[in-house]
Amino acid sequence: MATNGKRGEVMRKLRASRVGVDQGNVEVFSDFASGGDMWTGSGSRERRKAVSFSEPFSTVPTVHVTLSLWDIDQGANVRADLQADNVTARGFELVFRTWADTRVARVRMSWMAIGEVKGEDDWEVFS
């Protein structure tokens, strides 16, 4: 595997006939109507949402996340940290964090997972 020379990240090389792509769009939270912590600006400033892939990958995939909806109060600085955490072959957790006086009413995140999947000719031997 080759590194990109910047931070030691390694490029994953996949067999083209066995590449799977899964994607989704998930509401992570909606705190405005309920007066939740993200909207009031006190309490937990992190939300996690478990995501299961439509079918398991053969190996742990690479997951990309982005905001698809962000409803935020205009009276403070805009702050957000987005992550895919605890990634496995079966799923992962979407993570949204904010801090200080940022007030967020609701967040929806999109994700895409790319990784190796089992081929039609793959089979397992059970003993």
Secondary structure, DSSP 4 states (H G I P E B T S, - for coil): --B-SSSS-B-----GGGEEEEEEEEEEEE-TTTT-HHHHT-S--EEEEEEE-SS--SSPPEEEEEEEEEEE-TTS----EEEEES--SSEEEEEEE--TT--EEEEEEEEEEEEE---TT------
